[in-house]
């Protein structure tokens, strides 16, 4: 039995416009992906060189270490360092959007008294020794997406105001 040879089909018609489009898309997509990875390594999304920040008030009696960028429902750390006058209880007030935007998971050391007043959180400690620096560590969970402005005041002194951005 004799078979007939297959008819050769014509080659695929390639359109130069779509070939260039696919090449450009692949090239710019790769560059965009590299930029995202590089930004993540620097801390644009959380934990890193661009995210970590430290602020202090005008008379250097209060300092806060925080992260400018966080992710919703992930761990965020806040360190508050205060030097207060001896003889009276130390009162740390967290205000601004803090109460609405964060959930406090841990607070070290444990305060003697803690309450909410006019949308602000007031944390009280016993009177410190003269010139002793007190440090408060908070482990937080962001509960709100977007730009958040918080304030910290110690013993009604000069306040620190800082902003954070929470990614979804």
N, CA, C and O atoms as a DFTB+ gen file, in Angstrom:
672 C
 N C O
     1  1       0.824      -1.159       0.000
     2  2       0.000       0.000       0.000
     3  2       0.880       1.238       0.000
     4  3       1.816       1.368       0.789
     5  1       0.568       2.086      -0.855
     6  2       1.376       3.272      -1.034
     7  2       0.691       4.466      -0.370
     8  3      -0.506       4.677      -0.560
     9  1       1.450       5.252       0.410
    10  2       0.886       6.442       1.063
    11  2       1.323       7.684       0.317
    12  3       2.376       7.735      -0.318
    13  1       0.485       8.657       0.421
    14  2       0.824       9.921      -0.230
    15  2       1.590      10.790       0.752
    16  3       1.280      10.824       1.942
    17  1       2.568      11.476       0.255
    18  2       3.336      12.338       1.162
    19  2       2.461      13.468       1.703
    20  3       1.567      13.971       1.021
    21  1       2.752      13.857       2.975
    22  2       2.000      14.944       3.621
    23  2       2.293      16.259       2.922
    24  3       3.406      16.524       2.467
    25  1       1.286      17.040       2.858
    26  2       1.434      18.354       2.244
    27  2       2.112      19.261       3.269
    28  3       1.681      19.355       4.418
    29  1       3.132      19.896       2.851
    30  2       3.839      20.808       3.750
    31  2       2.995      22.054       3.962
    32  3       2.560      22.715       3.019
    33  1       2.782      22.347       5.244
    34  2       2.006      23.547       5.558
    35  2       2.909      24.766       5.539
    36  3       4.127      24.661       5.686
    37  1       2.301      25.901       5.359
    38  2       3.078      27.131       5.345
    39  2       3.501      27.474       6.769
    40  3       2.801      27.128       7.720
    41  1       4.625      28.143       6.925
    42  2       5.083      28.500       8.273
    43  2       4.098      29.456       8.946
    44  3       3.272      30.093       8.292
    45  1       4.213      29.536      10.282
    46  2       3.352      30.421      11.068
    47  2       3.659      31.863      10.691
    48  3       4.819      32.258      10.566
    49  1       2.629      32.614      10.517
    50  2       2.807      34.023      10.169
    51  2       3.074      34.776      11.463
    52  3       2.231      34.816      12.359
    53  1       4.211      35.347      11.545
    54  2       4.584      36.094      12.740
    55  2       4.447      37.574      12.454
    56  3       4.919      38.085      11.438
    57  1       3.790      38.239      13.373
    58  2       3.585      39.673      13.210
    59  2       4.624      40.401      14.061
    60  3       4.681      40.197      15.274
    61  1       5.435      41.237      13.448
    62  2       6.511      41.928      14.176
    63  2       6.007      42.782      15.342
    64  3       6.693      42.888      16.358
    65  1       4.827      43.392      15.217
    66  2       4.300      44.213      16.305
    67  2       4.155      43.388      17.581
    68  3       4.588      43.828      18.646
    69  1       3.558      42.206      17.495
    70  2       3.326      41.371      18.675
    71  2       4.622      40.773      19.204
    72  3       4.749      40.542      20.407
    73  1       5.564      40.524      18.342
    74  2       6.867      40.038      18.812
    75  2       7.584      41.115      19.628
    76  3       8.146      40.826      20.685
    77  1       7.563      42.351      19.139
    78  2       8.180      43.460      19.887
    79  2       7.435      43.711      21.195
    80  3       8.060      43.958      22.227
    81  1       6.096      43.649      21.161
    82  2       5.287      43.848      22.362
    83  2       5.644      42.813      23.441
    84  3       5.839      43.169      24.603
    85  1       5.727      41.557      23.058
    86  2       6.058      40.499      24.016
    87  2       7.468      40.684      24.578
    88  3       7.696      40.465      25.768
    89  1       8.404      41.082      23.734
    90  2       9.781      41.317      24.178
    91  2       9.830      42.471      25.180
    92  3      10.475      42.353      26.222
    93  1       9.156      43.586      24.880
    94  2       9.157      44.738      25.784
    95  2       8.463      44.404      27.106
    96  3       8.927      44.803      28.174
    97  1       7.361      43.678      27.029
    98  2       6.640      43.287      28.232
    99  2       7.518      42.416      29.130
   100  3       7.552      42.607      30.346
   101  1       8.211      41.482      28.541
   102  2       9.089      40.614      29.317
   103  2      10.251      41.412      29.921
   104  3      10.598      41.219      31.086
   105  1      10.842      42.298      29.137
   106  2      11.979      43.084      29.620
   107  2      11.570      44.009      30.762
   108  3      12.232      44.023      31.800
   109  1      10.486      44.788      30.596
   110  2      10.059      45.713      31.644
   111  2       9.481      44.977      32.850
   112  3       9.615      45.437      33.984
   113  1       8.852      43.860      32.612
   114  2       8.348      43.040      33.722
   115  2       9.477      42.541      34.597
   116  3       9.355      42.532      35.822
   117  1      10.573      42.128      33.988
   118  2      11.732      41.657      34.755
   119  2      12.336      42.802      35.565
   120  3      12.689      42.622      36.730
   121  1      12.453      43.969      34.956
   122  2      13.006      45.135      35.676
   123  2      12.092      45.514      36.833
   124  3      12.566      45.807      37.931
   125  1      10.777      45.510      36.590
   126  2       9.813      45.830      37.644
   127  2       9.912      44.828      38.795
   128  3       9.871      45.222      39.960
   129  1      10.039      43.561      38.486
   130  2      10.192      42.529      39.516
   131  2      11.470      42.742      40.322
   132  3      11.460      42.590      41.543
   133  1      12.563      43.090      39.658
   134  2      13.810      43.381      40.377
   135  2      13.659      44.585      41.301
   136  3      14.193      44.586      42.410
   137  1      12.939      45.606      40.854
   138  2      12.707      46.781      41.706
   139  2      11.895      46.423      42.947
   140  3      12.188      46.925      44.032
   141  1      10.901      45.583      42.815
   142  2      10.101      45.150      43.964
   143  2      10.966      44.377      44.958
   144  3      10.887      44.614      46.164
   145  1      11.782      43.467      44.467
   146  2      12.658      42.685      45.348
   147  2      13.658      43.602      46.046
   148  3      13.887      43.459      47.247
   149  1      14.253      44.535      45.319
   150  2      15.222      45.463      45.908
   151  2      14.555      46.346      46.972
   152  3      15.134      46.576      48.033
   153  1      13.348      46.839      46.695
   154  2      12.614      47.654      47.666
   155  2      12.296      46.853      48.920
   156  3      12.392      47.375      50.031
   157  1      11.923      45.602      48.755
   158  2      11.633      44.748      49.914
   159  2      12.889      44.523      50.750
   160  3      12.822      44.516      51.980
   161  1      14.026      44.341      50.096
   162  2      15.280      44.142      50.835
   163  2      15.676      45.393      51.613
   164  3      16.279      45.291      52.681
   165  1      15.346      46.563      51.094
   166  2      15.658      47.815      51.790
   167  2      14.687      48.126      52.922
   168  3      14.991      48.947      53.787
   169  1      13.525      47.481      52.928
   170  2      12.581      47.702      54.014
   171  2      11.422      48.606      53.667
   172  3      10.808      49.178      54.568
   173  1      11.099      48.759      52.394
   174  2       9.979      49.612      52.015
   175  2       8.657      48.993      52.456
   176  3       7.674      49.710      52.639
   177  1       8.619      47.686      52.627
   178  2       7.377      47.032      53.016
   179  2       7.337      46.692      54.506
   180  3       6.254      46.468      55.047
   181  1       8.477      46.648      55.178
   182  2       8.552      46.370      56.611
   183  2       9.973      45.947      56.951
   184  3      10.704      45.499      56.068
   185  1      10.375      46.076      58.189
   186  2      11.670      45.615      58.717
   187  2      12.840      45.853      57.756
   188  3      13.132      45.002      56.916
   189  1      13.484      46.961      57.870
   190  2      14.658      47.209      57.043
   191  2      15.188      48.614      57.216
   192  3      14.694      49.395      58.030
   193  1      16.204      48.916      56.432
   194  2      16.910      50.184      56.535
   195  2      15.983      51.384      56.346
   196  3      16.065      52.351      57.103
   197  1      15.114      51.331      55.356
   198  2      14.218      52.461      55.097
   199  2      13.023      52.499      56.042
   200  3      12.364      53.532      56.162
   201  1      12.737      51.390      56.712
   202  2      11.572      51.329      57.588
   203  2      11.891      51.710      59.035
   204  3      11.075      52.351      59.695
   205  1      13.041      51.331      59.522
   206  2      13.397      51.593      60.918
   207  2      13.661      53.084      61.133
   208  3      14.362      53.722      60.348
   209  1      13.091      53.626      62.207
   210  2      13.249      55.055      62.493
   211  2      13.351      55.290      63.998
   212  3      12.870      54.495      64.805
   213  1      13.988      56.399      64.351
   214  2      14.108      56.822      65.754
   215  2      13.846      58.326      65.806
   216  3      14.427      59.098      65.043
   217  1      12.969      58.724      66.711
   218  2      12.661      60.134      66.927
   219  2      12.827      60.461      68.401
   220  3      12.663      59.595      69.260
   221  1      13.151      61.709      68.687
   222  2      13.183      62.163      70.079
   223  2      12.599      63.565      70.139
   224  3      12.568      64.286      69.142
   225  1      12.135      63.939      71.335
   226  2      11.530      65.266      71.472
   227  2      12.617      66.331      71.611
   228  3      13.805      66.012      71.637
   229  1      12.207      67.591      71.700
   230  2      13.163      68.702      71.678
   231  2      14.119      68.714      72.862
   232  3      15.267      69.133      72.713
   233  1      13.679      68.269      74.027
   234  2      14.576      68.284      75.184
   235  2      15.195      66.910      75.472
   236  3      15.762      66.696      76.543
   237  1      15.087      65.990      74.525
   238  2      15.686      64.649      74.603
   239  2      15.302      63.871      75.856
   240  3      16.096      63.068      76.346
   241  1      14.118      64.089      76.376
   242  2      13.643      63.308      77.516
   243  2      12.805      62.115      77.066
   244  3      12.436      61.265      77.876
   245  1      12.509      62.059      75.768
   246  2      11.671      60.996      75.234
   247  2      12.172      60.607      73.846
   248  3      12.448      61.470      73.013
   249  1      12.284      59.315      73.606
   250  2      12.683      58.808      72.294
   251  2      11.806      57.614      71.955
   252  3      11.372      56.876      72.839
   253  1      11.552      57.433      70.667
   254  2      10.750      56.297      70.214
   255  2      11.441      55.651      69.010
   256  3      11.863      56.332      68.076
   257  1      11.543      54.332      69.055
   258  2      12.047      53.540      67.941
   259  2      10.850      52.802      67.349
   260  3      10.131      52.104      68.065
   261  1      10.636      52.953      66.056
   262  2       9.455      52.370      65.427
   263  2       9.764      52.016      63.983
   264  3      10.856      52.301      63.491
   265  1       8.812      51.400      63.306
   266  2       8.928      51.073      61.894
   267  2       7.954      51.945      61.113
   268  3       6.771      52.016      61.446
   269  1       8.456      52.612      60.069
   270  2       7.601      53.487      59.268
   271  2       6.594      52.692      58.447
   272  3       5.488      53.166      58.187
   273  1       6.974      51.491      58.042
   274  2       6.117      50.668      57.198
   275  2       5.830      49.348      57.891
   276  3       6.739      48.689      58.395
   277  1       4.567      48.969      57.914
   278  2       4.144      47.693      58.501
   279  2       3.103      47.066      57.588
   280  3       2.613      47.688      56.647
   281  1       2.782      45.815      57.896
   282  2       1.733      45.122      57.159
   283  2       0.580      44.830      58.109
   284  3       0.788      44.585      59.297
   285  1      -0.625      44.859      57.578
   286  2      -1.817      44.597      58.359
   287  2      -1.731      43.224      59.005
   288  3      -1.373      42.245      58.350
   289  1      -2.056      43.153      60.278
   290  2      -2.110      41.912      61.050
   291  2      -0.749      41.213      61.197
   292  3      -0.711      40.007      61.444
   293  1       0.360      41.936      61.052
   294  2       1.683      41.359      61.304
   295  2       2.288      42.039      62.529
   296  3       1.796      43.078      62.968
   297  1       3.331      41.471      63.069
   298  2       3.941      42.015      64.279
   299  2       4.662      43.326      63.993
   300  3       5.346      43.469      62.979
   301  1       4.499      44.264      64.892
   302  2       5.192      45.548      64.828
   303  2       5.706      45.864      66.230
   304  3       5.007      45.652      67.221
   305  1       6.919      46.368      66.301
   306  2       7.523      46.683      67.589
   307  2       7.630      48.187      67.773
   308  3       7.846      48.935      66.820
   309  1       7.476      48.610      69.012
   310  2       7.598      50.018      69.377
   311  2       8.383      50.075      70.678
   312  3       8.029      49.414      71.654
   313  1       9.450      50.865      70.688
   314  2      10.277      51.008      71.896
   315  2      10.266      52.473      72.302
   316  3      10.631      53.352      71.523
   317  1       9.837      52.720      73.542
   318  2       9.758      54.078      74.074
   319  2      10.771      54.199      75.204
   320  3      10.752      53.410      76.148
   321  1      11.650      55.182      75.108
   322  2      12.661      55.424      76.133
   323  2      12.435      56.828      76.692
   324  3      12.362      57.806      75.948
   325  1      12.326      56.904      78.031
   326  2      12.021      58.191      78.662
   327  2      12.919      58.434      79.863
   328  3      13.217      57.517      80.628
   329  1      13.341      59.668      80.017
   330  2      14.045      60.121      81.212
   331  2      13.122      61.138      81.877
   332  3      12.831      62.192      81.311
   333  1      12.673      60.814      83.067
   334  2      11.687      61.672      83.728
   335  2      12.250      62.256      85.013
   336  3      13.296      61.835      85.507
   337  1      11.531      63.229      85.535
   338  2      11.947      63.829      86.796
   339  2      11.598      62.875      87.937
   340  3      10.540      62.245      87.918
   341  1      12.481      62.766      88.931
   342  2      12.245      61.837      90.035
   343  2      11.163      62.354      90.987
   344  3      10.869      63.548      91.040
   345  1      10.594      61.427      91.722
   346  2       9.661      61.792      92.778
   347  2       8.202      61.738      92.410
   348  3       7.354      61.752      93.303
   349  1       7.870      61.677      91.143
   350  2       6.457      61.573      90.780
   351  2       6.280      60.408      89.803
   352  3       7.219      60.028      89.104
   353  1       5.083      59.851      89.761
   354  2       4.845      58.715      88.854
   355  2       5.086      59.099      87.395
   356  3       4.815      60.223      86.973
   357  1       5.593      58.149      86.653
   358  2       5.873      58.325      85.239
   359  2       4.602      58.018      84.464
   360  3       4.038      56.934      84.616
   361  1       4.141      58.944      83.639
   362  2       2.898      58.773      82.888
   363  2       3.196      58.903      81.392
   364  3       3.599      59.966      80.919
   365  1       2.991      57.807      80.657
   366  2       3.211      57.787      79.219
   367  2       1.837      57.794      78.548
   368  3       0.983      56.963      78.856
   369  1       1.634      58.739      77.629
   370  2       0.336      58.876      76.964
   371  2       0.520      58.627      75.469
   372  3       1.303      59.302      74.801
   373  1      -0.219      57.643      74.963
   374  2      -0.204      57.307      73.540
   375  2      -1.489      57.836      72.919
   376  3      -2.584      57.426      73.306
   377  1      -1.361      58.738      71.967
   378  2      -2.544      59.366      71.384
   379  2      -2.539      59.356      69.874
   380  3      -1.846      58.552      69.251
   381  1      -3.303      60.241      69.292
   382  2      -3.463      60.283      67.844
   383  2      -4.334      59.118      67.398
   384  3      -5.350      58.821      68.026
   385  1      -3.940      58.465      66.325
   386  2      -4.685      57.324      65.794
   387  2      -4.273      56.006      66.442
   388  3      -4.727      54.945      66.013
   389  1      -3.433      56.052      67.452
   390  2      -2.863      54.835      68.026
   391  2      -3.928      53.861      68.523
   392  3      -3.888      52.678      68.185
   393  1      -4.864      54.338      69.307
   394  2      -5.880      53.460      69.910
   395  2      -6.761      52.788      68.865
   396  3      -7.149      51.633      69.039
   397  1      -7.081      53.485      67.790
   398  2      -7.948      52.929      66.756
   399  2      -7.205      52.029      65.778
   400  3      -7.821      51.202      65.106
   401  1      -5.890      52.181      65.692
   402  2      -5.143      51.522      64.626
   403  2      -4.322      50.316      65.053
   404  3      -3.912      49.527      64.202
   405  1      -4.069      50.153      66.349
   406  2      -3.201      49.073      66.807
   407  2      -3.843      48.276      67.935
   408  3      -4.640      48.798      68.714
   409  1      -3.483      47.021      68.002
   410  2      -3.828      46.165      69.137
   411  2      -2.514      45.876      69.859
   412  3      -1.538      45.462      69.234
   413  1      -2.489      46.095      71.175
   414  2      -1.286      45.816      71.956
   415  2      -1.286      44.341      72.334
   416  3      -2.195      43.865      73.014
   417  1      -0.251      43.617      71.883
   418  2      -0.129      42.193      72.203
   419  2       0.653      41.996      73.499
   420  3       0.229      41.242      74.375
   421  1       1.791      42.671      73.618
   422  2       2.568      42.609      74.865
   423  2       3.057      44.004      75.213
   424  3       3.240      44.864      74.352
   425  1       3.260      44.192      76.504
   426  2       3.717      45.468      77.043
   427  2       4.698      45.140      78.160
   428  3       4.311      44.555      79.172
   429  1       5.970      45.511      77.985
   430  2       6.988      45.189      78.975
   431  2       7.753      46.441      79.348
   432  3       8.138      47.191      78.451
   433  1       7.993      46.707      80.607
   434  2       7.488      46.021      81.794
   435  2       6.012      46.349      82.022
   436  3       5.490      47.335      81.501
   437  1       5.367      45.516      82.798
   438  2       3.950      45.707      83.079
   439  2       3.747      47.004      83.864
   440  3       4.480      47.269      84.816
   441  1       2.767      47.806      83.478
   442  2       2.541      49.085      84.167
   443  2       1.827      48.889      85.509
   444  3       1.202      47.858      85.756
   445  1       1.938      49.894      86.356
   446  2       1.200      49.886      87.620
   447  2      -0.272      50.208      87.374
   448  3      -1.154      49.713      88.076
   449  1      -0.522      51.041      86.373
   450  2      -1.890      51.436      86.048
   451  2      -1.954      51.741      84.557
   452  3      -1.017      52.294      83.980
   453  1      -3.077      51.372      83.944
   454  2      -3.254      51.643      82.520
   455  2      -4.740      51.881      82.266
   456  3      -5.580      51.088      82.693
   457  1      -5.065      52.976      81.569
   458  2      -6.464      53.288      81.288
   459  2      -6.562      54.147      80.038
   460  3      -5.566      54.674      79.542
   461  1      -7.782      54.275      79.544
   462  2      -8.066      55.091      78.374
   463  2      -8.739      56.380      78.828
   464  3      -9.614      56.366      79.695
   465  1      -8.322      57.495      78.232
   466  2      -8.880      58.790      78.590
   467  2      -8.968      59.655      77.334
   468  3      -7.946      59.996      76.738
   469  1     -10.175      60.005      76.938
   470  2     -10.410      60.855      75.765
   471  2      -9.747      60.317      74.499
   472  3      -9.162      61.085      73.735
   473  1      -9.832      59.017      74.271
   474  2      -9.265      58.406      73.075
   475  2      -7.770      58.203      73.122
   476  3      -7.162      57.849      72.111
   477  1      -7.168      58.419      74.271
   478  2      -5.724      58.218      74.443
   479  2      -5.491      57.119      75.459
   480  3      -6.312      56.913      76.353
   481  1      -4.384      56.415      75.331
   482  2      -4.026      55.396      76.303
   483  2      -3.008      55.983      77.274
   484  3      -1.987      56.535      76.862
   485  1      -3.293      55.859      78.552
   486  2      -2.410      56.375      79.595
   487  2      -1.805      55.182      80.325
   488  3      -2.521      54.320      80.833
   489  1      -0.471      55.147      80.368
   490  2       0.265      54.071      81.034
   491  2       1.071      54.703      82.159
   492  3       1.855      55.622      81.924
   493  1       0.880      54.211      83.383
   494  2       1.559      54.807      84.542
   495  2       2.498      53.805      85.206
   496  3       2.184      52.623      85.342
   497  1       3.661      54.315      85.615
   498  2       4.660      53.545      86.358
   499  2       5.012      54.291      87.633
   500  3       4.825      55.505      87.724
   501  1       5.523      53.564      88.617
   502  2       5.957      54.200      89.864
   503  2       7.081      55.181      89.592
   504  3       7.715      55.148      88.537
   505  1       7.317      56.052      90.557
   506  2       8.344      57.084      90.413
   507  2       9.717      56.445      90.217
   508  3      10.123      55.598      91.013
   509  1      10.434      56.841      89.170
   510  2      11.767      56.294      88.930
   511  2      12.818      56.980      89.795
   512  3      12.566      58.037      90.373
   513  1      13.985      56.376      89.876
   514  2      15.113      56.997      90.575
   515  2      15.601      58.185      89.735
   516  3      15.304      58.280      88.545
   517  1      16.345      59.076      90.367
   518  2      16.816      60.288      89.692
   519  2      17.699      59.951      88.496
   520  3      18.666      59.199      88.618
   521  1      17.355      60.520      87.329
   522  2      18.173      60.375      86.131
   523  2      18.162      58.994      85.493
   524  3      18.953      58.729      84.588
   525  1      17.292      58.122      85.942
   526  2      17.245      56.776      85.379
   527  2      16.389      56.784      84.117
   528  3      15.292      57.341      84.084
   529  1      16.921      56.154      83.092
   530  2      16.198      56.058      81.833
   531  2      15.283      54.842      81.878
   532  3      15.732      53.737      82.182
   533  1      14.024      55.038      81.581
   534  2      13.062      53.934      81.561
   535  2      12.748      53.567      80.124
   536  3      12.618      54.441      79.267
   537  1      12.627      52.273      79.863
   538  2      12.320      51.798      78.522
   539  2      11.054      50.959      78.560
   540  3      10.881      50.109      79.434
   541  1      10.179      51.207      77.609
   542  2       8.920      50.479      77.480
   543  2       8.906      49.828      76.101
   544  3       9.082      50.502      75.086
   545  1       8.694      48.510      76.070
   546  2       8.617      47.768      74.810
   547  2       7.180      47.361      74.566
   548  3       6.532      46.783      75.438
   549  1       6.686      47.663      73.381
   550  2       5.334      47.264      72.993
   551  2       5.415      46.388      71.747
   552  3       6.109      46.716      70.784
   553  1       4.708      45.292      71.780
   554  2       4.536      44.459      70.600
   555  2       3.110      44.707      70.126
   556  3       2.151      44.460      70.856
   557  1       2.982      45.197      68.897
   558  2       1.695      45.645      68.381
   559  2       1.275      44.839      67.157
   560  3       2.093      44.204      66.492
   561  1      -0.024      44.887      66.883
   562  2      -0.561      44.340      65.639
   563  2      -1.370      45.443      64.976
   564  3      -2.363      45.905      65.539
   565  1      -0.952      45.880      63.766
   566  2      -1.730      46.895      63.062
   567  2      -3.105      46.349      62.671
   568  3      -3.217      45.238      62.154
   569  1      -4.139      47.139      62.923
   570  2      -5.519      46.713      62.665
   571  2      -6.210      47.567      61.598
   572  3      -7.381      47.343      61.294
   573  1      -5.499      48.538      61.030
   574  2      -6.087      49.471      60.089
   575  2      -5.103      49.707      58.949
   576  3      -3.896      49.791      59.176
   577  1      -5.608      49.813      57.740
   578  2      -4.771      50.044      56.555
   579  2      -4.639      51.544      56.308
   580  3      -5.585      52.300      56.527
   581  1      -3.455      51.971      55.848
   582  2      -3.267      53.365      55.440
   583  2      -2.287      54.110      56.317
   584  3      -1.548      53.515      57.100
   585  1      -2.294      55.422      56.173
   586  2      -1.396      56.296      56.937
   587  2      -1.956      56.512      58.335
   588  3      -3.140      56.798      58.512
   589  1      -1.080      56.368      59.320
   590  2      -1.481      56.492      60.723
   591  2      -0.557      57.495      61.406
   592  3       0.665      57.416      61.276
   593  1      -1.148      58.429      62.128
   594  2      -0.370      59.411      62.884
   595  2      -0.599      59.153      64.365
   596  3      -1.735      59.174      64.838
   597  1       0.480      58.910      65.090
   598  2       0.412      58.661      66.524
   599  2       1.228      59.709      67.261
   600  3       2.123      60.333      66.691
   601  1       0.909      59.894      68.532
   602  2       1.668      60.814      69.380
   603  2       2.023      60.112      70.682
   604  3       1.291      59.246      71.160
   605  1       3.165      60.505      71.247
   606  2       3.607      59.981      72.543
   607  2       4.045      61.166      73.391
   608  3       4.786      62.036      72.935
   609  1       3.576      61.183      74.624
   610  2       3.937      62.226      75.571
   611  2       4.297      61.568      76.897
   612  3       3.672      60.581      77.286
   613  1       5.289      62.098      77.591
   614  2       5.640      61.616      78.921
   615  2       5.501      62.771      79.897
   616  3       6.099      63.832      79.717
   617  1       4.705      62.549      80.928
   618  2       4.499      63.532      82.001
   619  2       4.141      64.923      81.469
   620  3       4.653      65.929      81.959
   621  1       3.271      64.974      80.477
   622  2       2.812      66.222      79.876
   623  2       3.942      67.094      79.347
   624  3       3.808      68.315      79.269
   625  1       5.051      66.465      78.985
   626  2       6.175      67.182      78.387
   627  2       5.987      67.321      76.887
   628  3       4.899      67.072      76.368
   629  1       7.040      67.716      76.188
   630  2       6.935      67.833      74.732
   631  2       6.612      66.473      74.106
   632  3       7.173      65.448      74.495
   633  1       5.708      66.485      73.140
   634  2       5.290      65.220      72.544
   635  2       6.095      64.890      71.298
   636  3       6.715      65.752      70.676
   637  1       6.060      63.612      70.962
   638  2       6.617      63.135      69.708
   639  2       5.444      62.722      68.836
   640  3       4.563      61.979      69.268
   641  1       5.444      63.210      67.614
   642  2       4.406      62.850      66.659
   643  2       5.090      62.107      65.522
   644  3       6.085      62.588      64.979
   645  1       4.570      60.942      65.155
   646  2       5.190      60.170      64.079
   647  2       4.124      59.496      63.229
   648  3       3.009      59.233      63.679
   649  1       4.504      59.226      61.989
   650  2       3.587      58.614      61.032
   651  2       4.092      57.234      60.632
   652  3       5.294      56.981      60.557
   653  1       3.127      56.350      60.377
   654  2       3.417      55.016      59.892
   655  2       2.463      54.704      58.753
   656  3       1.356      55.239      58.692
   657  1       2.898      53.834      57.853
   658  2       2.019      53.413      56.773
   659  2       1.814      51.909      56.883
   660  3       2.773      51.144      56.982
   661  1       0.557      51.499      56.865
   662  2       0.212      50.084      57.007
   663  2      -0.274      49.567      55.652
   664  3      -1.266      50.046      55.104
   665  1       0.452      48.577      55.128
   666  2       0.055      47.931      53.870
   667  2      -0.993      46.862      54.136
   668  3      -1.042      46.293      55.226
   669  1      -1.836      46.589      53.135
   670  2      -2.825      45.501      53.314
   671  2      -2.163      44.141      53.389
   672  3      -2.847      43.128      53.537
